[in-house]
Amino acid sequence: MRLDKYLKVSRLIKRRTVANEACDAGRVTINDKVAKASQEVKKGDVIEIRFGEKTVRVEVTEIIETTKKENAADMYRYL
């Protein structure tokens, strides 16, 4: 699954366009490497997102094409 779609489906970022912009700005890394929006996400990848002063670091535990809001948090684990 593409990184921008994963961020939207998992609800780490609300909209896919915002996820795209964050990737283009270099604020998203996968396994400590700056990631493009089109990069593939796999189980076990560590995603780090910088929101201004705040940094969110999660590990991908599951990849689901679509999910309900209640189950979105099952797609990742905070580190």
Secondary structure, 3 states (H helix, E strand, C coil): CEHHHHHHHCCCCCCHHHHHHHHHCCCEEECCEECCCCCECCCCCEEEEEECCEEEEEEECCCCCCCCHHHHHHHEEEC
